[in-house]
Amino acid sequence: ALLHRNEINYAVIADTARAGIFGTGLAEGFCQISMAIAAGLGRLGVQAEVFNRRGRSQNQTKAVGGGICAATTTRYEITSLGKKLVAAAQLRSAERLLQHGTIYLNEAEVVPEELFGKVTRSGAAHMSSLSALLGGELDQDTIIQELIHGLCLTFGRFARRDSFDHAELENIDSLVNDQGNLPL
């Protein structure tokens, strides 16, 4: 489970055939995007690292009926000081890529007890937030600008922040139709 509340979300959408910077497989694209997000977080003063071990970390926390996405660290996800900072998922077809990620802003929001109960509370020991790492709250616009800067440093002219035109919306629809419902 992944709760969206008091956080920064990002989405990277790419035509992988045209851009050519995301490699040929899911892992390569995931790694490139994580490195870009980590670069932006580094500009905020966060010691962000791209987790590079195969398989899942040992910090898995299971709840009745499933687990907490952010309590498990997989290869190429972003950690800081040994704790998961960014929860992300990627959907990729032969020509397109969509990666969605979540960065928690406040430690109290990482594993809300009212939704997951006490049995999963230990998951918070394996996750972190920007306010916990930086010792206080940051302005969301500042966070967003530094994340954009990290994306631009990594992807150059392919990085942009704006709305989608009609053709881009059709490409997104095509990706969803090719893969079924988005698991995000």
ABEGO torsion letter per residue (X at the ends): XBBBBGBBBBBBBBBAAAAGAAEABAAAAAAAAAAAAAAAAAAAGBBBBBBABBEBBAABBBBBGEBBAAABBBBGBBBBGGBBABBBBBBBBAABBBBBBBBBABAAAABBAAAAEAAAAAAAAABBBAAAAAGEBBBAAAAAAAAAAAAAAAAEAABBBBBBBAAAAAAAAAAAAAAEBBAX
